[in-house]
Every structure is written in C-alpha cells, then in structure tokens.
Amino acid sequence: MYRFITNLKTIKCNSIYRRFYTPNATSTFLSNAVGELSNDQIIYSFDTLSRSKVRDSNLWDHLCDKIRFNLDTLDSKDLLKIIHSLAKVSHKKLSLLSVINRIILRKHKLIDPRDLTQYLIDLNKLDLLNINTFAPLVSAKIPDDISLFTNFDLCFILHLCSKLQYKDQLILDSICSRFLLNDYNYQELCSDKSLLAMVFRSLSFLQYKNELYKKLLYQGLPSSLYHFGSQELCNSLLSIVVSNLEANFDEQVKDIINSLIDRISERLSSLVEIEVNQLGICLYFLKYNMASFPGRFESLFNSIVELNIIYTPNTSKMQLGRLLDELKLKHKSELKIGPYTLDYAIPKINVAIEVNGYTHFFHNSKELNALTQLKYKILKDMGWNVVGINYYNWKNRNKQSRLDYIVKKITPFLEEKKIGEKYRKRRLVRSENSKNLICNIIVLIIKNIL
C-alpha cells in the first residue's frame, strides 16, 4: 500500500519524481498494487489518474475490474466521479459503464441537477449517450426542478435534445420559457456567443420555431454575428437554412444571411472541412431558393464546388446494391452530386435512392429530420427524383418483398422516362413531316414560277 500511495504522488508531482520513475514503470507499480485497494482508494485513484491524464489502458482496466463488483455499495456521487474520471481520459469500459448507468437510472432522484448535467456531458464525451438514458433522466427533472439548473445546463440539455432528435414539447417549452420570462437569463445567454449559437442551432435543427427562436433570429444574431468565430458563423447560417426550407425569407433575414456569408468569406482560410461542407450546402440551397442571390457569392459558390470534397462510403448500405443488380438496374453507389454523396443513384432516370435509418428521423416519429429534409430539397432543386428507403418500411420484409418494394418506388420514374421518350419521338416525327411538307411546297412554287 505504501508503494501505491508513493506512486500516486509521483503522478501528482511528476516534475519532482520523474527523474526517479518513468511513466511506464509508474503504471506497472500501480497495476501490481490494485488488488490491495479499498473502494475509497480506487475512487481516489480514478480521480488522481484522470487529473494527471494517465492513459495506460491496462491500468484503467485493472481499476475498473476491481471496482465493478462493488458498485452497488457506492453512493451516486462516487459513481458519477468514476464516470467523470473515465471521460477525462476517454477510456471506455462498457461492462462497467452499463452497470453504473443502470444504477444511476435507479437512483436518479438523489442526483442534483448540476451533477446530472455533468453526467450527461461525460456520457456524450464517451459517445455513450442514448435516448433511453437521456429521456428518463431529463424528464424526471424538467420542468419540476428547472429552477435548480444553471443557464449553461439548460443550453446543453437543449443541445442534446437536438443531437438525439428528441422533440419533447414540455421540455423544450420549459427551457425556452426560462429565457423568455427572465430578462437576466436572456441577457446572460446573449452575452455568451457560443451558447447563443448553440441554442439557436438546437431550436432550428428541431424545427421548433417558437418565440425564443424568432427573438434570437431577429435580435440575438444581428447584434452578435460580428463577434462570432468561424464555427458559430457556419452553424448560424446552416441553422437559418434548415429552419426555412420553404424559403420564405423576409428582407431582414436576407440581410442576416448576406452578413453571415460576408463574415465567413473573410475567414475562409481558417475554416475546417466540416465548416466548408456546411457553407457549400447553404450556398447550394440559397442559389436555387433565394430570389435575389447576390452575384458576389457566385465566385465563392464556384470555388466550393471545385474543392470536390470526397467522403468515405457507408458500407452498411451496400446490401441494397445487390437487390438493384438483381433487378438489372444500372446504378452507381456513393455518387457525388452537389454537396452530397448519394447512397445509390440511377443516373439514366435521375433517381437518387436514399437509405434512411432511424437516425434520419426525429425520435419516435416518421418525420424526416431537418438535415435529411434539406438534402431532399437540394437534390430536387438540382433535378433529381428522390426515393427514400425508410427503415420502418424495410426491416421486416423478406427478400422478395424488398424487391417488390423497390420496383414500386422506382416504377413511376421509369414510366415517366418512357412517356418522355415517346413524346420526344413524336415531336421528331412531326418535325420531319413538317420539313418534308415545306420542301414540297417550295418545289411546287418554284416550278410554277419557272
């Protein structure tokens, strides 16, 4: 035990002890001592190691295995400390985390709102937050205990609602009312530009155009956009686009859009790839849907097009390709069209086939989420017919039923193509007949003259 405590000190005060112990030797000493530790000492170790950014996975696994069978004896604060420590070093021990999550769900009434928000932040950082954890924890605290949350807590919960596609009207209205009914809270929100952009983005992506959304759009953004960084500028522009797919922009919104694009244009060299992609999507939409698309943005639009950003194919969708092969439909997978990469395309009839899993829909709904609706809109503006293969219509079908489903979806466009070709052929025949008739008349006139 003395050796263990000594080695924890070498980690906490590594500037003093590093000439005596290498990091690898320190981790080895600690791993060998884990078996002797009590629960309190393990929790202390979690905290100390995470603060010191020790990322030895073997050591973390030893500590997790040691504490896993004693979790029921710990109180909720100790469990939250463990999760927080693991999140700091991004160490996922699923067998431990799943047990802790079950206990937290059982003891959620004992957790205060600040600790609850930190728990959600940690799960999100570990990429382990799902709707089955988020919904019961948040619903238990909001709206009843909403006064105990800080403004940051509520902004982050709103962000998670957007990320998880969770449109719970009671939760959304309760959070928005907190900012609308208290001027101090609203001013605090507007004073933090990253929080303002986060809230506006969350409401837009949830397509929740309530009073707070309008207040931020017409008052918050104009007064803040000259203080935004690149990320906030691109997020705000995309937020306006996804929340106005019907493209009914009034003059004030057009001015805000123009100002945002001008500000982004000044920062082009600092944009990362995801921001360039966001800008490209917005410019495609605005080019087709904003009546007075400024000419000065044409060169910016063309430069984005010329970048030709390539995205990694999603192999989970390749099973549809085999069915298209069986139907003898000439298709291409992962075809790049505009700012998007199509799952599958049948270029001859301009059909884009999009495979929509549950992440393309709002939670417990058959309504496509905002980004998917935007993708459909831009593809249609570019002259493509979009066929959606939705998971809820697909998952319980056998092979033959799936083939029939694809045929049913695509047949209208095949027929439209045939009708179009027949019409064009008729026009050609009529045109040729007209030419022949005119030639004959001219010949007769010439003969009569002569």
C-alpha positions as CSV (number, residue, x, y, z in Angstrom):
1,M,0.0,0.0,0.0
2,Y,2.9,2.3,0.7
3,R,4.2,1.7,-2.7
4,F,0.8,2.5,-4.3
5,I,0.5,5.8,-2.4
6,T,4.1,6.7,-3.3
7,N,3.4,6.1,-7.0
8,L,0.3,8.2,-6.9
9,K,2.4,11.0,-5.6
10,T,4.9,10.6,-8.5
11,I,1.9,11.1,-10.8
12,K,0.5,14.1,-9.0
13,C,4.0,15.7,-8.6
14,N,5.7,14.3,-11.7
15,S,8.0,17.3,-12.0
16,I,9.7,16.2,-8.8
17,Y,9.6,12.4,-9.2
18,R,10.1,12.0,-12.9
19,R,13.9,11.6,-12.6
20,F,13.3,8.5,-10.4
21,Y,10.4,6.8,-12.3
22,T,9.5,6.5,-15.9
23,P,5.7,6.7,-16.8
24,N,5.7,3.0,-17.8
25,A,7.4,2.0,-14.5
26,T,4.9,4.1,-12.5
27,S,1.9,2.4,-14.3
28,T,3.4,-1.0,-13.6
29,F,3.8,-0.3,-9.9
30,L,0.2,0.9,-9.7
31,S,-1.2,-2.1,-11.6
32,N,0.5,-4.5,-9.2
33,A,-1.0,-2.7,-6.2
34,V,-4.6,-2.6,-7.4
35,G,-5.6,-5.8,-5.7
36,E,-4.9,-4.4,-2.3
37,L,-7.1,-1.3,-2.6
38,S,-10.3,-0.4,-0.9
39,N,-13.3,1.2,-2.7
40,D,-12.3,4.7,-1.4
41,Q,-8.8,4.3,-2.5
42,I,-9.8,3.1,-6.0
43,I,-12.1,6.2,-6.4
44,Y,-9.2,8.4,-5.2
45,S,-7.0,6.7,-7.8
46,F,-9.6,7.3,-10.6
47,D,-9.6,11.0,-9.7
48,T,-5.8,11.4,-9.4
49,L,-5.0,9.5,-12.6
50,S,-7.6,11.3,-14.7
51,R,-6.3,14.7,-13.5
52,S,-2.8,13.7,-14.5
53,K,-4.0,12.4,-17.9
54,V,-2.6,8.9,-17.4
55,R,-3.9,6.9,-20.3
56,D,-2.5,3.4,-19.6
57,S,-5.4,1.2,-20.7
58,N,-4.2,-1.8,-18.7
59,L,-4.1,0.2,-15.5
60,W,-7.5,1.6,-16.1
61,D,-8.9,-1.8,-16.9
62,H,-7.4,-3.2,-13.6
63,L,-9.1,-0.4,-11.7
64,C,-12.4,-0.9,-13.4
65,D,-12.4,-4.6,-12.9
66,K,-11.6,-4.2,-9.2
67,I,-14.5,-1.7,-8.5
68,R,-17.1,-3.3,-10.9
69,F,-18.4,-5.9,-8.4
70,N,-18.7,-3.3,-5.6
71,L,-20.7,-0.7,-7.4
72,D,-24.0,-1.3,-5.6
73,T,-22.3,-0.3,-2.3
74,L,-21.3,3.1,-3.6
75,D,-23.4,6.2,-3.4
76,S,-24.4,8.2,-6.6
77,K,-21.7,10.8,-6.1
78,D,-18.9,8.2,-6.2
79,L,-20.4,6.6,-9.3
80,L,-20.5,10.0,-11.0
81,K,-16.9,10.6,-10.1
82,I,-15.9,7.3,-11.7
83,I,-17.7,8.3,-15.0
84,H,-16.2,11.7,-14.9
85,S,-12.7,10.3,-14.5
86,L,-13.2,7.9,-17.4
87,A,-14.5,10.7,-19.6
88,K,-11.4,12.8,-18.9
89,V,-9.1,10.1,-20.4
90,S,-11.7,8.8,-22.9
91,H,-11.5,5.3,-21.6
92,K,-14.5,3.1,-22.4
93,K,-15.1,0.1,-20.2
94,L,-18.5,-0.9,-21.4
95,S,-19.1,-3.6,-18.8
96,L,-18.5,-1.1,-16.0
97,L,-20.3,1.8,-17.6
98,S,-23.5,-0.2,-18.4
99,V,-23.8,-1.2,-14.7
100,I,-23.2,2.3,-13.5
101,N,-25.8,3.6,-15.9
102,R,-28.5,1.2,-14.6
103,I,-27.7,2.2,-11.0
104,I,-27.9,5.9,-11.9
105,L,-31.3,5.4,-13.6
106,R,-32.5,3.7,-10.5
107,K,-31.1,6.4,-8.1
108,H,-31.8,9.5,-10.3
109,K,-33.9,11.2,-7.7
110,L,-30.9,11.5,-5.5
111,I,-28.8,13.4,-8.1
112,D,-28.9,17.2,-8.1
113,P,-29.3,19.0,-11.5
114,R,-25.7,20.2,-11.8
115,D,-24.4,16.6,-11.3
116,L,-27.0,15.3,-13.7
117,T,-25.8,17.7,-16.4
118,Q,-22.2,16.7,-15.9
119,Y,-23.1,13.1,-16.1
120,L,-24.8,13.8,-19.5
121,I,-21.8,15.7,-20.7
122,D,-19.5,12.8,-19.7
123,L,-21.6,10.2,-21.5
124,N,-21.7,12.4,-24.5
125,K,-17.9,12.8,-24.5
126,L,-17.6,9.0,-24.3
127,D,-20.1,8.7,-27.2
128,L,-22.3,6.5,-25.0
129,L,-25.4,8.8,-24.5
130,N,-28.6,7.4,-26.0
131,I,-32.2,8.4,-25.8
132,N,-33.0,5.6,-23.3
133,T,-30.8,7.2,-20.8
134,F,-31.4,10.8,-21.7
135,A,-35.2,10.9,-21.8
136,P,-36.0,9.4,-18.3
137,L,-33.2,11.4,-16.5
138,V,-34.2,14.8,-18.0
139,S,-38.0,14.2,-17.9
140,A,-37.6,13.5,-14.1
141,K,-36.0,16.9,-13.5
142,I,-37.7,19.2,-16.1
143,P,-40.0,21.1,-15.6
144,D,-40.3,20.3,-11.8
145,D,-36.7,21.2,-10.8
146,I,-35.9,23.6,-13.7
147,S,-35.1,26.4,-11.3
148,L,-32.2,24.4,-9.9
149,F,-30.4,24.2,-13.3
150,T,-28.0,26.9,-14.4
151,N,-28.4,28.6,-17.8
152,F,-25.5,26.6,-19.2
153,D,-27.1,23.3,-18.0
154,L,-30.3,24.1,-19.9
155,C,-28.4,25.2,-23.0
156,F,-26.5,21.9,-23.1
157,I,-29.7,19.9,-22.5
158,L,-31.3,21.7,-25.4
159,H,-28.2,20.8,-27.5
160,L,-28.5,17.1,-26.5
161,C,-32.3,17.2,-27.4
162,S,-31.2,18.3,-30.9
163,K,-28.4,15.8,-31.2
164,L,-30.7,12.9,-30.2
165,Q,-33.6,14.3,-32.3
166,Y,-35.8,14.4,-29.2
167,K,-38.7,16.8,-29.7
168,D,-40.4,16.8,-26.2
169,Q,-42.7,19.8,-26.2
170,L,-42.8,20.0,-22.4
171,I,-39.0,20.0,-22.0
172,L,-38.5,22.5,-24.9
173,D,-41.2,24.9,-23.7
174,S,-39.9,24.8,-20.1
175,I,-36.3,25.6,-21.2
176,C,-37.4,28.3,-23.6
177,S,-39.7,29.9,-21.0
178,R,-36.7,30.2,-18.6
179,F,-35.0,32.6,-21.1
180,L,-38.1,34.4,-22.3
181,L,-39.7,35.2,-19.0
182,N,-36.5,36.3,-17.3
183,D,-34.6,39.2,-18.9
184,Y,-31.5,38.5,-16.9
185,N,-31.3,34.9,-18.1
186,Y,-31.8,36.1,-21.7
187,Q,-29.1,38.7,-21.4
188,E,-26.7,36.1,-19.9
189,L,-27.5,33.8,-22.9
190,C,-26.8,36.5,-25.4
191,S,-23.5,37.6,-23.6
192,D,-22.1,34.1,-24.3
193,K,-21.9,33.9,-28.1
194,S,-21.2,30.2,-28.2
195,L,-24.2,29.4,-26.1
196,L,-26.4,31.7,-28.2
197,A,-25.3,30.0,-31.4
198,M,-25.8,26.6,-29.7
199,V,-29.4,27.4,-28.6
200,F,-30.3,28.8,-32.0
201,R,-28.9,25.8,-33.8
202,S,-30.7,23.4,-31.5
203,L,-34.1,25.0,-32.0
204,S,-33.5,25.2,-35.8
205,F,-32.5,21.6,-36.1
206,L,-35.5,20.6,-34.1
207,Q,-37.6,22.8,-36.4
208,Y,-39.0,24.4,-33.3
209,K,-39.7,27.9,-34.5
210,N,-41.2,29.3,-31.3
211,E,-40.9,32.8,-29.7
212,L,-37.3,32.2,-28.5
213,Y,-36.2,31.1,-32.0
214,K,-37.7,34.3,-33.5
215,K,-36.2,36.5,-30.8
216,L,-32.7,35.0,-31.4
217,L,-33.1,35.3,-35.2
218,Y,-34.2,38.9,-35.3
219,Q,-32.4,40.3,-32.2
220,G,-29.7,38.0,-30.9
221,L,-27.9,37.1,-34.2
222,P,-27.7,40.6,-35.7
223,S,-26.1,42.0,-32.6
224,S,-23.7,39.1,-32.2
225,L,-22.6,37.9,-35.6
226,Y,-19.6,40.3,-35.7
227,H,-18.3,38.6,-32.5
228,F,-18.8,35.0,-33.8
229,G,-16.0,32.7,-34.6
230,S,-16.0,30.5,-37.8
231,Q,-17.8,27.7,-36.1
232,E,-20.6,29.9,-34.8
233,L,-21.0,31.7,-38.2
234,C,-21.3,28.5,-40.2
235,N,-23.7,26.9,-37.6
236,S,-25.9,30.0,-37.7
237,L,-26.1,30.1,-41.5
238,L,-27.0,26.4,-41.7
239,S,-29.5,26.9,-38.9
240,I,-31.3,29.6,-40.8
241,V,-31.4,27.4,-43.9
242,V,-32.7,24.2,-42.2
243,S,-35.4,26.1,-40.4
244,N,-36.6,27.8,-43.6
245,L,-36.9,25.0,-46.1
246,E,-39.9,26.7,-47.6
247,A,-37.5,29.6,-48.4
248,N,-39.9,32.4,-47.3
249,F,-37.1,34.8,-46.4
250,D,-38.1,38.3,-45.5
251,E,-35.8,41.2,-46.1
252,Q,-34.3,41.2,-42.6
253,V,-33.5,37.5,-42.8
254,K,-31.9,38.1,-46.3
255,D,-29.7,40.8,-44.8
256,I,-28.7,38.5,-41.9
257,I,-27.8,35.7,-44.4
258,N,-25.8,38.1,-46.6
259,S,-23.9,39.4,-43.5
260,L,-23.1,35.9,-42.3
261,I,-21.8,34.9,-45.7
262,D,-19.7,38.0,-45.9
263,R,-18.2,37.3,-42.5
264,I,-17.5,33.7,-43.4
265,S,-15.8,34.8,-46.7
266,E,-13.4,36.9,-44.6
267,R,-12.4,33.8,-42.7
268,L,-12.2,31.2,-45.5
269,S,-8.6,30.3,-44.7
270,S,-9.5,29.3,-41.1
271,L,-12.5,27.0,-42.0
272,V,-12.1,23.3,-41.2
273,E,-13.6,20.7,-43.6
274,I,-17.0,20.3,-41.8
275,E,-17.5,24.1,-42.0
276,V,-16.6,24.2,-45.7
277,N,-19.2,21.5,-46.2
278,Q,-21.8,23.4,-44.2
279,L,-21.1,26.5,-46.3
280,G,-21.4,24.5,-49.5
281,I,-24.8,23.1,-48.6
282,C,-26.1,26.5,-47.7
283,L,-24.9,28.1,-50.9
284,Y,-26.5,25.3,-53.0
285,F,-29.8,25.9,-51.2
286,L,-29.7,29.7,-51.5
287,K,-28.7,29.6,-55.1
288,Y,-31.8,27.7,-56.0
289,N,-34.2,29.2,-53.4
290,M,-33.3,32.8,-52.6
291,A,-34.8,35.1,-55.2
292,S,-32.0,37.7,-55.0
293,F,-28.9,35.5,-54.7
294,P,-26.1,38.1,-54.7
295,G,-23.8,37.9,-57.7
296,R,-20.7,38.4,-55.4
297,F,-21.4,35.0,-53.9
298,E,-21.2,33.2,-57.3
299,S,-17.3,33.0,-57.2
300,L,-17.5,31.7,-53.6
301,F,-20.0,29.1,-54.7
302,N,-17.9,28.0,-57.7
303,S,-14.8,27.7,-55.5
304,I,-16.6,25.5,-53.1
305,V,-17.8,23.3,-56.0
306,E,-14.2,23.0,-57.3
307,L,-13.0,21.7,-54.0
308,N,-14.7,18.4,-54.7
309,I,-14.6,17.1,-51.1
310,I,-14.8,13.2,-51.0
311,Y,-16.5,11.3,-48.2
312,T,-16.0,7.8,-47.1
313,P,-18.6,5.3,-48.4
314,N,-21.0,3.9,-45.8
315,T,-20.7,0.1,-46.3
316,S,-23.8,-0.7,-44.2
317,K,-25.9,0.4,-47.2
318,M,-24.3,-1.9,-49.7
319,Q,-26.9,-4.7,-49.3
320,L,-29.3,-2.6,-51.4
321,G,-26.8,-2.7,-54.3
322,R,-27.3,-6.5,-54.7
323,L,-31.0,-6.1,-55.0
324,L,-30.6,-3.4,-57.6
325,D,-28.3,-5.8,-59.5
326,E,-30.9,-8.5,-59.4
327,L,-33.4,-6.0,-60.9
328,K,-30.9,-5.3,-63.7
329,L,-31.0,-1.6,-62.9
330,K,-27.8,0.2,-63.8
331,H,-26.8,2.1,-60.7
332,K,-23.9,3.9,-59.0
333,S,-23.2,3.9,-55.3
334,E,-21.8,6.8,-53.4
335,L,-22.2,9.1,-56.4
336,K,-21.3,12.7,-55.6
337,I,-24.0,15.2,-56.6
338,G,-23.6,18.8,-55.5
339,P,-22.7,19.0,-51.8
340,Y,-23.9,15.4,-51.1
341,T,-22.9,11.8,-51.7
342,L,-25.9,9.8,-52.7
343,D,-26.3,6.3,-51.3
344,Y,-27.4,5.0,-54.7
345,A,-28.2,6.7,-58.0
346,I,-29.8,5.5,-61.3
347,P,-28.4,8.3,-63.5
348,K,-30.4,7.3,-66.6
349,I,-33.7,8.3,-65.0
350,N,-32.2,10.8,-62.5
351,V,-33.3,8.9,-59.4
352,A,-31.4,9.2,-56.1
353,I,-32.1,6.3,-53.7
354,E,-31.5,7.3,-50.0
355,V,-31.4,4.6,-47.3
356,N,-32.9,6.2,-44.2
357,G,-32.1,4.6,-40.9
358,Y,-33.6,5.6,-37.6
359,T,-31.0,8.4,-37.2
360,H,-32.7,10.2,-40.2
361,F,-35.9,10.7,-38.2
362,F,-37.0,12.5,-35.1
363,H,-37.3,10.2,-32.1
364,N,-40.4,8.0,-32.1
365,S,-41.6,9.7,-35.4
366,K,-41.8,9.1,-39.1
367,E,-40.9,12.7,-39.8
368,L,-37.5,13.1,-41.5
369,N,-35.1,15.2,-39.5
370,A,-34.1,18.7,-40.7
371,L,-30.8,17.8,-42.4
372,T,-32.4,14.9,-44.3
373,Q,-35.3,17.2,-45.5
374,L,-32.7,19.8,-46.6
375,K,-30.8,17.1,-48.6
376,Y,-34.0,16.1,-50.3
377,K,-34.8,19.7,-51.1
378,I,-31.5,20.4,-52.7
379,L,-31.4,17.2,-54.7
380,K,-34.9,18.0,-56.1
381,D,-33.8,21.6,-56.9
382,M,-30.9,20.0,-58.9
383,G,-33.4,17.9,-60.9
384,W,-33.1,14.6,-59.1
385,N,-36.1,12.4,-58.1
386,V,-35.5,11.2,-54.6
387,V,-36.6,7.7,-53.4
388,G,-36.4,7.1,-49.7
389,I,-36.0,3.6,-48.4
390,N,-37.1,4.0,-44.8
391,Y,-36.1,1.6,-42.1
392,Y,-39.6,1.1,-40.7
393,N,-40.9,0.0,-44.2
394,W,-37.8,-2.2,-44.8
395,K,-36.7,-4.1,-41.8
396,N,-39.4,-6.7,-41.5
397,R,-39.5,-7.6,-45.2
398,N,-38.1,-10.7,-46.8
399,K,-36.0,-10.6,-50.0
400,Q,-38.9,-10.9,-52.5
401,S,-40.9,-8.3,-50.6
402,R,-37.9,-5.9,-50.7
403,L,-37.5,-6.4,-54.4
404,D,-41.2,-5.6,-54.9
405,Y,-40.9,-2.5,-52.7
406,I,-38.0,-1.2,-54.8
407,V,-39.9,-1.8,-58.0
408,K,-43.0,0.0,-56.7
409,K,-40.9,3.0,-55.6
410,I,-39.0,3.3,-58.9
411,T,-41.7,2.4,-61.5
412,P,-43.3,5.9,-61.6
413,F,-40.0,7.4,-62.7
414,L,-39.4,4.6,-65.3
415,E,-42.8,5.2,-66.8
416,E,-42.2,9.0,-66.8
417,K,-39.0,8.4,-68.7
418,K,-40.7,6.2,-71.3
419,I,-43.5,8.7,-71.7
420,G,-40.9,11.5,-72.2
421,E,-39.0,9.5,-74.8
422,K,-42.3,8.7,-76.7
423,Y,-43.2,12.4,-76.7
424,R,-39.8,13.4,-78.0
425,K,-40.0,10.8,-80.8
426,R,-43.4,12.0,-81.8
427,R,-42.1,15.6,-81.9
428,L,-39.2,14.5,-84.1
429,V,-41.6,12.7,-86.5
430,R,-43.9,15.7,-86.6
431,S,-40.9,17.9,-87.2
432,E,-39.6,15.7,-90.1
433,N,-43.1,15.6,-91.6
434,S,-43.3,19.4,-91.4
435,K,-39.9,19.8,-93.0
436,N,-41.0,17.5,-95.9
437,L,-44.2,19.4,-96.4
438,I,-42.5,22.7,-96.5
439,C,-39.9,21.4,-99.0
440,N,-42.7,20.1,-101.3
441,I,-44.5,23.4,-101.2
442,I,-41.3,25.3,-102.1
443,V,-40.6,22.9,-105.0
444,L,-44.2,23.5,-106.4
445,I,-43.8,27.2,-106.1
446,I,-40.5,27.2,-107.9
447,K,-42.0,25.0,-110.7
448,N,-44.9,27.4,-111.1
449,I,-42.6,30.4,-111.3
450,L,-40.4,28.8,-113.9
